[in-house]
Amino acid sequence: MGDGDKETGQKNGAGEHEEQHKSEGEPLSRQVSESSICATEDDEDEEGTKIKLGPQFTLKEHIEKDKDDESLRRWKEQLLGSVDMENIGETLEPDVKIMSLTIVSPGRDDIVLPIPEDGNLKGLWFTLKEGCHYSLKFTFQVSNNIVSGFKYTNTVWKTGMKVDSAKEMLGTFSPQQEPYTHMMPEETTPSGLFARGQYSARSKFSDDDDKCYLEINYTFDIRKDWAAAA
């Protein structure tokens, strides 16, 4: 669900270290880094090989690294926020759980989408009215370790032809008990006779290491009017 590639991630996590320290004493907001490296099948260097990321560290190792650097120590403390420093684990792999997916359209009740356990939906997932404005809102929870380069991608086909693709970089997030919420930029569905009908799509949530946390294959309709309430 998107018009063109989008890499303007709403800022909820941590930014680049040098960007956060432009002025001494300036409070570090819990903002998303827009410059996270994203290693996927599309991100290759000039020789055609995938970008090689640095070594992974557990959350405890992240805290212990550079502990003698006061500036870095304070930055990490603000990045980690409400993490319980006394009970942190030593798990290398982060875990991200997508908790809810909702379509928000002005003047309409929110459409709460059921999330399938296996990622494959049977039947129609939702219906949109042609020419309507809408946004996708989702919540997710991060645990175990910092997730870097968290992103959302979506590809749409109609009658076997790809008609749209979108990617939004969400950023880097520390583990915390409270879920994060992200609202995608508002979009407008196409309109007209040829825009109506059924579409197939694939949405995916993944990170810098191309670890997939949720992939959903689904179908949706664009109709002349909204579907009748059940």
C-alpha positions in Angstrom: 0.0 0.0 0.0 2.1 3.0 -1.2 2.9 5.3 -4.1 6.6 5.0 -5.0 9.5 4.3 -2.7 9.3 6.0 0.7 12.3 6.2 2.9 11.1 9.0 5.2 10.8 6.9 8.4 8.9 8.5 11.3 11.5 9.0 14.0 11.1 6.9 17.2 14.4 5.2 17.8 18.1 6.4 17.8 19.9 8.5 15.2 23.6 8.6 14.2 26.0 9.3 17.1 27.6 12.4 15.6 24.2 13.9 14.7 23.0 13.5 18.3 26.1 15.3 19.7 26.1 18.5 17.6 25.7 20.6 20.8 26.9 19.6 24.3 24.1 19.1 26.7 21.4 19.0 24.1 18.8 16.3 25.1 18.8 13.2 22.9 15.2 12.5 21.7 14.2 8.9 21.1 14.3 9.4 17.3 14.8 7.0 14.4 18.0 6.9 12.4 17.2 7.6 8.8 20.7 6.5 7.7 20.6 2.9 8.8 22.2 0.5 6.3 19.7 -1.9 5.0 21.1 -5.1 3.5 18.6 -6.7 1.2 18.6 -8.2 -2.3 18.3 -4.6 -3.6 21.2 -3.2 -1.6 24.4 -4.3 -3.4 27.7 -2.6 -4.1 29.1 -1.9 -7.5 30.6 -5.4 -7.8 27.1 -7.0 -7.2 27.8 -8.3 -3.7 25.7 -7.6 -0.6 26.8 -5.0 1.8 28.7 -6.7 4.7 27.5 -5.5 8.1 29.7 -5.3 11.2 29.6 -7.9 14.0 26.6 -8.2 16.2 26.7 -7.6 19.9 24.4 -8.6 22.7 22.7 -5.8 24.7 25.1 -6.3 27.6 28.1 -6.0 25.2 26.6 -2.8 23.7 26.5 -1.3 27.2 30.0 -2.5 28.1 31.6 -1.2 24.9 33.1 2.3 25.2 32.0 2.5 28.8 34.9 4.8 29.6 33.7 7.3 27.0 31.4 9.6 28.9 29.7 11.0 25.8 29.0 7.6 24.3 27.8 6.3 27.7 25.2 9.0 28.1 24.1 8.5 24.5 23.6 4.8 25.0 21.7 5.4 28.2 19.2 7.6 26.4 19.0 5.2 23.5 18.1 2.3 25.8 15.6 4.4 27.7 13.6 2.2 30.0 15.6 -1.0 29.6 16.2 -2.6 33.0 20.0 -2.5 33.2 20.1 -5.0 36.1 18.1 -7.7 34.3 19.3 -7.4 30.7 19.9 -10.6 28.8 22.7 -11.7 26.6 20.6 -12.7 23.6 22.3 -11.8 20.3 19.2 -11.7 18.1 16.6 -9.0 18.6 12.9 -9.9 18.4 10.2 -7.7 16.9 6.5 -8.6 17.2 4.0 -6.8 15.1 1.1 -6.3 17.5 -1.5 -4.5 15.3 -2.2 -3.3 11.8 -4.9 -0.7 11.2 -6.1 1.3 8.2 -7.1 4.9 9.1 -9.2 7.0 6.8 -10.7 10.4 7.6 -14.3 10.3 8.4 -14.4 6.5 8.7 -14.1 4.0 11.5 -10.6 2.4 11.7 -10.2 -0.9 9.9 -8.4 -3.2 12.2 -6.7 -6.0 10.2 -6.3 -9.5 11.6 -2.7 -10.7 11.5 -2.4 -14.3 10.3 0.0 -16.5 12.2 1.5 -18.1 9.1 1.5 -14.9 7.0 -1.0 -16.3 4.4 -4.5 -14.9 4.3 -7.5 -16.7 2.8 -9.9 -14.5 1.1 -10.1 -10.7 1.0 -8.2 -8.8 3.7 -9.8 -5.4 3.2 -11.6 -3.1 0.8 -10.8 0.5 0.0 -12.9 3.1 -1.7 -11.5 4.5 -4.9 -10.0 8.0 -4.5 -10.0 7.8 -0.7 -7.3 9.1 1.6 -5.9 6.5 4.0 -2.9 5.7 6.2 -1.5 2.4 7.6 -0.9 2.5 11.4 0.9 -0.3 13.2 2.3 -1.0 16.6 5.3 -3.3 17.3 7.3 -4.4 20.3 11.0 -4.9 20.5 12.7 -7.3 22.9 16.0 -9.0 23.6 18.3 -6.6 21.7 18.5 -3.5 19.6 17.0 -3.9 16.2 18.8 -1.9 13.5 17.5 -0.7 10.2 13.9 -1.8 10.9 11.9 -1.3 7.7 8.5 -1.9 6.0 8.2 -2.9 2.4 5.1 -3.5 0.3 4.6 -4.7 -3.3 1.2 -4.7 -5.1 0.2 -6.6 -8.3 -2.9 -6.5 -10.4 -3.7 -9.2 -13.0 -0.1 -10.5 -12.5 1.6 -7.1 -13.2 3.4 -5.1 -10.5 1.7 -1.8 -10.2 3.2 -0.4 -7.0 6.0 -0.8 -4.5 6.9 1.1 -1.4 9.7 0.9 1.3 9.9 2.9 4.5 12.9 2.9 6.7 11.6 3.1 10.3 15.0 3.2 12.0 16.8 1.7 15.0 14.9 0.7 18.2 15.9 -0.4 21.7 14.0 -3.1 23.5 11.3 -1.8 25.9 8.1 -3.1 27.4 5.9 -0.4 25.8 5.1 -0.9 22.1 6.2 1.6 19.5 3.5 3.1 17.2 4.2 4.2 13.6 1.8 5.9 11.2 2.7 5.7 7.5 2.3 8.8 5.3 -1.2 9.4 4.0 -1.9 8.0 0.5 -4.8 8.2 -2.0 -6.2 5.1 -3.8 -6.4 5.3 -7.6 -9.9 5.9 -9.1 -11.7 5.1 -12.3 -13.0 2.0 -14.0 -9.5 0.5 -14.6 -8.4 1.1 -11.0 -11.3 -0.9 -9.5 -11.0 -4.6 -8.9 -8.9 -7.0 -6.9 -5.2 -6.7 -6.1 -2.7 -9.1 -4.6 0.1 -7.8 -2.4 3.0 -8.7 -0.1 4.0 -6.7 3.0 7.2 -7.4 4.9 8.8 -6.2 8.1 12.6 -6.8 8.3 15.9 -5.4 9.5 19.4 -4.6 8.4 20.4 -8.3 8.5 17.4 -9.0 6.2 15.8 -10.9 9.1 12.1 -11.1 8.4 9.8 -10.6 11.4 6.5 -10.7 9.5 5.6 -11.3 5.9 1.9 -11.2 4.8 0.6 -12.3 1.4 -2.9 -11.0 0.8 -5.6 -9.7 -1.5 -7.6 -6.5 -1.3 -10.3 -4.7 -3.4 -10.6 -1.1 -4.6 -14.3 -0.4 -5.2 -16.6 2.5 -6.1 -17.7 2.7 -2.5 -16.7 1.3 0.9 -17.8 -2.2 1.8 -21.0 -2.4 3.8 -20.4 -2.8 7.6 -20.7 -6.4 8.7 
